[in-house]
Amino acid sequence: MPSYREAKARSERKLQKAFKVGEVPKVYEVNCPYYGQKKFSRPGKRKIKICSFHRPDQGIELFEYTELRNTPIKELHQSYCQLDNDRIKDGKNNSFMIEVRVEFPRKLTILAGYEWAFLGRLTTGDKFLAVLKLKVRKIFRGCGLSSLIKFKELDLARKQTCDFIQTYHAADNPYFLSAITPSLNQGFVLYHGRPTGIEAYEEEGYIHLRKYLKRKTRSNVKVTFKDGTTFKTNRENHLILEYLKAIKGLPGKQILKIEEYGE
């Protein structure tokens, strides 16, 4: 697994080649705390409320967060019903936007992608980071930016003393493999919650992953594919990735079951 510095250098070289520029572009990330909601005007349409974040500057090209209309808590409830149900509802939660930016020659800086993260605490005392949304602009895909965001996600979770990170992906996402690769490379386990939970898991088309940062470890988990092939996660994550790469069509839809085994 490359270090952040190595991954960043590789990403910058890929960007230089993809955009055919003489100088190597610079990539950097910024954490932007959630501020609240603000009204957003659209030409010829009604105003809508979208999420707003404390950003250190406004002097770069942006693609608007118009799809972020829910508050962080509402988005958490829709995406992670069980986490929302089990969290302490005392108002002491945080939400951050991790922005990845690319600076081209002549100081042209573009917002290339982002991850929206929610931080909360469960009634068990565990602190968690839940990934609400992840997006990389189409023209920047294939340049390793998702992996850089994953490094910063881990940094944020550790600084906030989180016990685990949870993320999920739709199995029918055409970019499922590229979306899941950074997590598997960082030692996440494929995850299925309690049978009594109300989360949507693989049987309903969603693949969850967790990274345990302290206190708990959950290494006795296996993933079974529709052809009967089984791997252990996270110890065989590299084999899972090789298997997924060989699948034609939508690899995520070939995941049949994720379950604990043994003691």
N, C-alpha and C positions, 0 to 999 in steps of 0.2 A: 504494500500500500504506500503510494507516494506521500510525502509530507505536503502541507499546505503550500509551502514555497515552491516545491517542485510542480505541484498541480497548477499553480498560478502561472508559472513560467510556460508550462505546456499549453495552457489555455491561451496565453497571449501570442504564442507562436502560431496556434491554429487560427486565431483572429487575423493575424497579419497575412496568412496565406489565404484565408477565406475572402478578405476584403481587398487583397492585393495592394497593400500600402507599403511604402518603403521603410518607415519606422515601425517598431513593434508597439502596438497599442498597450496602454496600461489598464489593468483591471483592479478595481478596489470595491469594498463593500461598506455600507453605512447602515447602522441600526437606527431606526426612526420610531420613537414611542408613539403609541396611539393617542390622539388628541381628542377625538369626538367625531361627530358627523357635521357636515356642512352641506348647504344647498348647492347644486351644480346645475348650471344653465346649459341647455342643449338647443341649438338653432332650430326654431320651428316646433319645439316640443316642450312639454311641461318640465319644470324643474324637478330634480330628484335629489334625495339625500344620499351622500356617499361618505365613506370613512376618510378621515383626515389624520395626518401624522405630522409630528414635529420633525421637519426636515432642516438640516443645517444650511441649506441653500436652495434657491429656486432657479438658479441660472443654468439649468441643463434642460435638454429636450425631454419631455415626459410623454408617456402614453397614460392617459387618465385611468384612475382606478374606478371606472364607472360600473364595473361588475361587483364592486365591494359595497353593496347597499345595506347588508346586515350589520348590526353591531357585533363586536367580537363574541359576546355571550350568546347571541342568537345564532351566529355561525357555528359556534361550538356545539350548541344543542342540535342543530341540523346534521352536523358531520360526525359528532361523537356523543351520541345520546347517553351512553353509560357513564362516560367521564363527567358529563354535565350533571347527571343524576347523582353521582357519588362525590362531587366536589363540595367543599365548604362554601356556602353562599354568603360570604361576609363582605363582599365587595373588594377584598384585597387580592385582586388579580391584575395582571399586566398583559399588554398586547404590543407586539413590535412588528414593524415591517423591516425585513432585511433586504436592502436594495443592493443589487450588483450593477456597477457602472463601468462603462468602457470609455476611456479617454483616447481619442485618435489624435494624429498629428494636428497641429495648429489649435490645440486645446478644445477640440470639439468633443464634448462629453455627452454620452447617451445612456439613459436608463435601460439596461438590457434585460433585466428580469427582477423578480422579487419573490420573497417568501413571507407569508403572514403567519405569525406565531402567537399562540395564546399560552400564558403561564398561569397556573392555578394550583390549588392544594386539595387533595382528597380528604375525606373524613378519617382515613387511616393515618393521616399525617404526611403521606407521600406528596412531594411537589412534582408537577409534570409540565412538560412543554408539548402542546398539541399543534401540529402543522395544519393550519386552516386552509391555506391555498399556496400553490407554487406555480409560478409562470415564468417562462423564458420566451422572449420575443422570437418569432419564427426565424428571422434572419440571423439570429445568434445561436440557434440550436446546433448541436454537434461540435461545439467549441469548449465543452467542459465546464460551463458556468454553473450547472446544477451541482456539480461536485464541490465547487468553491462555496456555494450557498450552504451545502451540507456541513462543511468545516465551520462556518460561522454560526450555524444552527447549534452545533455541538458546543462551541465556545460560549454562546449565550446561555445554553442550558446549564453548563458547568458554573458560570459566573452567578447564575441565579440559584445555585445549589439544588438543581432538580434531581429527582430520583430516576426519572425515565422520560424519554421522548416517545411520542406516538405519532404515526403518520399513516395515511392510507392512499390507495390508488384504485381507480375503477379498472376492473379486469379487461374491459373492452376498449381501454385507452389505446389508440394506435401507437402512442409513444411510451407504452407501459415499460418496455425493457430499459429505455434510457432514463425513465423516471425512477425505477426501482434500483438501478445499479449503484448509485451513490450510497444508498442506505445499506445494501448488502455488503459493499466494500468496506463500510465503517463498522461492521459487526452487528447490525440490527438482526433481530430474530423475526421471522414471520410469526404472526400473533393471532390467536383466536381467544376472545374473552370468555367470560362465564356463560354457560348454556342458558342461564336464566336472564341474561342481559338483553337489551333492546338495540344493541349495535347491529349494523348491517355488515356481515362478514362474507367469506368466499362463496357460501351457498346462495348469496343474494348479489354476487358480482362485485364485491369489494375486498381488496387484499390489504390487511393491516400489518404494520411492522412496529416493533418496539426496540428501543435501545435502553438497557438498564445501566445507569451511571453509578449507582451505589446501593448498598443494602441488599438489593434483590438480584439474583441471577436466575435466568430461565433458559438453561441450555438444553433441557430435555424436550425439544419440540421437533416434530417432523412434518414435512409437507409431502402430500401425495398428489401425483398428477393423474389425469384421467386414464392414462395407459398403464397405471399401476406402479410407475416408477416412484420411489420414495427417497428423500434426502433428509438429513438432520440439519437443522439450522440452530445456531449460526456456524457450527464447525464445518459444514459443507456448503457454505454460501458460494464459494467459487465454482463448485460443481452445479449448483442451482443455476448460476449465471450461464455456464456453458450449455446446460440443457435448454434454457430459455432461448439462447441465441440460435439454437438449431431448429426451433419450432417455426414452421411457416404459418403465416396468418397472424392471429392475435394470441401471443404467448400467455397472457394473463388468464385467458379463458380456459386454459388447460389445467389450471390449479383446481384440484377437486376438494382437498381437505387439508386443514392445518390443525394439529392436535398435539397435546402433551403425551408423553409416554413414560413408562417406568414409575419409579417412586418420586 
